[in-house]
Amino acid sequence: MLAVYRIGVQIPTPGINGEALAAFFEKNAGTLFGMFNMFSGGALENFSIFALGIMPYISASIIIQLLTVVVPQLEALSKEGESGRHQITKYTRYGTVALSLIQSLFISVGLAGMTGPGGEAIVIAPGWQFRIMTIITLTSGTAFIMWLGEQITERGIGNGISLIIFAGIVARMPAAIGNTIQMVSAGEMNALFLLFLLVVMVLVVGIIIFFETAQRRIPIQYAKRVVGRKVYGGQSSHLPLKINVAGVIPPIFASSIMMFPATIGGLIQIDWIQRISASLSPGTIYYYILFTAFIVFFCFFYTAVTFNPVDVAENLKKHGGFIPGIRPGKKTSDFIDKALTRLTVIGAIYVSVICVMPTVLISRYNVPFYFGGTALLIVVGVAIDTISQIESHMVMRNYEGFMKKGRIKGRR
């Protein structure tokens, strides 16, 4: 499935002057276009049939999840089990197609008015024929990527959408390393500064691995039960709470929201839209404040959506489990909620620092985007999750595991 996705990234949309577009992206490599191109795995630079990438699906997921909290009907659907989740997934698909139609229309209109660095037109034959063809092509491409992601999740090892983003970022790494070597050779980047960047990358990767595998283990004690002549229960266990429950979702969601208005602003030549776009570009104080706020919000929001302390407390009570020193029921749920809130505060600070601090380096010192914390967090986080999924599948089938010597933290 990932191979099919990478093949599609290389198929260009008809009606585009590829050389002029490539020159435009080379000129704007350090802007939001560069970040959007990174998330699409280079599809935007080629203006391929997958140019929109998976971002419309992510934006639709954000909207549906927010509406689930607000709209009672959607909240009721989310609690109906498999059938309810299936219906919400269907709404997310419809939202993805609607957002793709809108974004592809804006992109087709914006491209018609853009020129390359030499003044050559990017669109060969602008007009409604080009716009309609682009809308159909890009929307179909996004719908196909969405289907690929769902197939990887259902029939593969899970995390389909995250794996597609992961594949797009990793596929750009060889070319990115080559560009960096060229920058050092041409004198555009100091060799000592590159060494400093590599040390920072290794340090950031180590911090990400530490926080992504760290967990607080709340002790659980099960009461003894006598059934006939047998005694059940009495054993000790623990409830693992991750520091970053939301994983890589907050930076992906936050980046998606930050890119959407600014990208449209970069394509539409209207004064007030241009001013908003400029104020939301990387390097401005408004960008950092909003980006951090969105990351913190989605850390808490996604944790609240995926982990319900009341349900955990009820399940513990139902199976005769309790936290030593804490009464079962509401007291237990309050204790878990308090512990989870504290962990989420630490997790939100960690994700914000990892994603924002390298962005400051990027804007101040013109460092390429692949050195950014968001890309590293996605790559390392998805890699850890994927290895854990493989471990679970292999252990379930009585194999030794994915790695004979190493073990994923948390497995015993």
N, C-alpha and C positions, 0 to 999 in steps of 0.2 A: 504493500500500500504506500509506503514511504517512497519507494522507487517510482511508482506511478505519479506521485505528487511532484517529485523532482523533475520528471520528464515534462509534466505539464507546465512547470515554471519556465521551461525553455521555448514553449510554443508562443510566438508573438501574436498580439491582436492585429488584424489587418488595418491598413490605412495609416500606419505610423511610420515616420522617418526615424528608423532605429538609431542611426548615427547621431542625429541632432538630439534625440532624447538621452542617449548615453552621455553626450557632452554636457547636457544640462545637469544630469545627476552627478557627474564628476565635479562640476562647479559648485553644486549645492550638497556635497557629501556631508558637511558638518551641520546641517540643519535638520528640521523635522522630517524632511524628505528622506534623509539618510537613515533616520530611526525607523520610519515606516518601511523603507526598503529592507532594513535588517529583519523586521518582524515578518515580512512577506517572503523572506528567503531569496531576495534579489528579483522577485517577480515584477515589482513595480519598475525597476530599472530597465528591464526588458519589455515592460508593458505587455506581459504575457496574459493568457486567458485566466491566470490566477492572480492578477495584479492586485485585487482587493484583499487577497489572503483570507485569513480566518477572522479578521477583526470585526466584520459585520455580525458574525455569529456570537462573538464575545460581547459586543455591544447589546445585542438582542437578549443574551443571557442576563446581563446586568439589569436591563429594563424589566424583564419578567420577574427576576428575583426581588427587585424593589417593589414591583406591583403585588407580589405574593404577600408582602408584609402589610400593604395598604388595602388591597381588594379582598373582602371576605370570601368571595367565591373561589379565588385562586388559592387562598390559604386553606380552604376546605379541601380543594383538589390535592394540595401537597400532602395532606394527611390521609388520603385514601389509599395509600400504598402504591402498588405497581401500576394500576389503571390510572390513578391520578397523575403520577409522574409521567406516564406515557402521553397524557393529554397536555401537560405543561411543556413537554418536549415538542409536541406538535405546534403549540403556540410560538415556541422559540424559533422553530423552523420558518413559520410564516413571517415572524418579525425579522429574521435574517434576510429573507428574500426582499421584504419591503425596504430595509435599510440599504441593501445592495443596489436596488433600483435607484434610490435617491443618491447614494454616493457615486454610482457610475454615471448618472446624469450630470452631476456637478463636475466630475473629472473630465467627461467628454467635452463639456462646455469650456472648462478651464484650459484644457490642452489645445483647443482650437485657437485660443488667443495667445498661446505661448510660443516663444522662439528659442532656438539654441543660442549659444554664445556668439556664433557668427552671424546671427540674424536670420538663419534658415528656419522655415516653418516646421513645427514638429508634426502637425497633422497634414497629410498630403492633400486631401480633398475635404475641407471642413463643410459641415452642413448637417441637416437632419438625418440623412442617410448614414453618415458616420456615427452620429449620436445614437441612433436606434440600434445599429449593429454593435456598438461598444456596450450599450446598456444590456443587451441580450447576452453578449459574450461574457462580460465580467460577472453578471448575476448568475449565469449558468456555472461559471468557474467556481464561484464561492459556494454555490449549492453542492457542487461535486466534492469540494474539499470538506464541507460539513458532513457529507455522506461518508467520505473516507475516514474522518475522525470517529464517527459513530461505529463504523465497522471495526476499527482498531480497538475501540473500547469494548464492544460486544463480543468479538470473535478473537481478539488478540490478547494483549496483556494489560489492557486498560489505559487510561490517560491519553486517549486518542488525540484530542485537540492539543494538549500540552506537547505530545510527541511531534506533532506537525510543526509547531512553533520551534521546538527543539531542533528538528531536522533542518529547518530553514536557517537558523542561526549557525549551526555547526557547519552546514554546507558552505557558508560564506567565509569560514575561518581560513582555509588555505589561501584564497585570494587576498584576504585581509592581511595575513602574515607576509605575503609577497609585496603588497603595497607598503607595509611598514618598512620592509627591508629597502625598498626603493626610496622611501622618504629619508632613511638614514644615509643611504648612498649619495643622494642628491644634496645632503646637508640641511634638509628641511626639519629633521628631528635629531637632537643630540643623542649619541650612543649611550651616554651616562643616564640621560633622561629615560631612554627606552629600558635600560637595566632597572631603573627605579620603578618604572611601570610594571615590569615583569615581577619584581618583588612584591609590589602592591597587589597584583593579580593573585599570586600564590597565597599571600596573606588573607585576601578577601575570600578565596576558595576555602581556605582552612576555617575561617570564621563561619562561612555558610554551612560547611559540613558539620561543625560543632553544634550550631544552633538548630539545624534541621534534624539532627539525630538526638538532640537533648530532650529529656522529658522529666516531668515530675511524677513520681509514683506514689499514689495515695494508697496506703495499706487497706486491704479489705479482709475481713474475717467472716467466715461462714459458720452459722450456728449448727450444732449437732442435731440431727433428727434420727429418731428410732422408728424404722419401718419394719414391723415383724421382729425378726431376730437380728436384723442388720442395722448398723449405725452409719448414717450418711452425713457428709459435711464435716465441719470442724477444721478444715484446712484453711491456710492463709493464702491470699493472693494480693494483687495490686491493680489499681486503675491507672494506666499510663496517660498522662496529659502532656501533649507536645507544647513546646514554647511557641512554635509557629504553627497553629492548627490549620490556618488558611493556606499554607504552602506558598506556591508561586502565583496564586490567583490575584492577590492585591496589586502587585506591580503590573501584571498583565492588564487588569481592568483599568488601573489608573493611567497607564500608558495609552490604552485605547481611547479613554475619554480625553486625555490631553492632546492626542494627535488629531482627533476628529475635527474640532472647530478650526484649529490652526492650519490643517491641511486644506480645508475648504477656503480659508482666508488666503492661503498662498496661491490658489487657483483662480479666485475671483478678484478682479482688479477694481475694487470699490474702496474709497478712502477709509470709511469707518471700519470695514471688515479688515483692511490692511493694518489699521492701528491695533485692533484687537489681536490679530495674528502676531504682530510684532511684540505685543505685551505678554503673549503666552508662549513665546519661543524660549528654548533653553538658554540660560544665561541671565534671564530676568528674575527679579525677586518674586514677581507674581507667579511665575512658572514653578519655582521651588516651593512656595507656600501652598499653592493648589495641589501640586504633585504629592507633597507630604501629607496634606489633609486627606486626599483621596486614598492614599495608601493606608493611613490610620483608620479611616472610615471602613474600608473594605476588609481590613484585618478583623475588626470587631463585628462587622455585618456578616461576613462569611462564616466566622466562628459561631455566631448566634444561629445562623441558618443550619449549619451542619452538626452542631453539638447542642443537645438539649439536656441540661442538668436535671430537670424534673423527670424526664423519661429514664435517665440513668438511675436516679434515686428510686424510682418505682420498680425498675427491673431488679435492683439489688434487694429491695424489700421483698419482692415476690419470690426470690430464690433464697431467702434467708441470709443475705449478706448485709454487713454493716461496717461502717468505718469506726474503729475503736475510739470510744469517747464521744461519739456523735450519735444522737438519736436518729433512727430511721425515719424516712419521709421528708418533710419540709426542711428540717434541720440539716439533713444530708445534702439535699439539693442546694440549699443556701451555702453550705460549706464548699461544695464543688464549684458553684457559680463564682464565689469569691476567689477561690484558687485559680479558676480559669481566667477571670478578669485580670488578675495580677500577671499571670503568664502572658496574656494577650497584650497587655501594656508593654512588657519587655519585648515581645515578638514584634509589635508595631514599631517600636523604636529601632530595633535591629534591622528590620526590612527597610525602614525609611533611611537609615544611615547608609546601608549597603547600596541603595538605589540612588540616593541624592548626592552623596559625597563624590563618587566617580563622575557624576554628571557635571559637578563643579570643575573637575579637572578637564573634562571634555570641552566645556565652554571657555575656560580660561586659557588652556594651552593647546587648543585645537587637536585634541587626542581623538582618534577614530572611535566610533560608537561601540565597536566590539570589545573595547576595554571597559565599557560601562557596567555598573553593578547590576542593572536590570537583566542584561544578557547573561552575565555570570550566574546570577541567582536562578534564572530559568533553566540554564543548562545543567548546573549542579543539582538543583532541586529535582528536576525531572529525571535526571540520571539516578539519583538516590531512590526515588519512588519506583522507577522501572526495575532497578535491581531488586528492590524489596518485593515487587510483584513476582519477578522471576523466582526469587527464593521461595515465596509462598507456594507457587505452582509446583516447584520441584520437590519441596518438602512434603506437600500434600500427596505427591505421587511416589513417596518413599525414596526419592533420590537424595544424595548427600547434600546437594545445594549447588548454587551457581559457581561459587568459589570454594575450593577445598580447604585452603588455608585461612582466608579471611572470613569474617562473619559480619553481617549487617547488625548494627547495634540494636538491641531489643530482642534478638532471637536467642533462645536458650535451648 
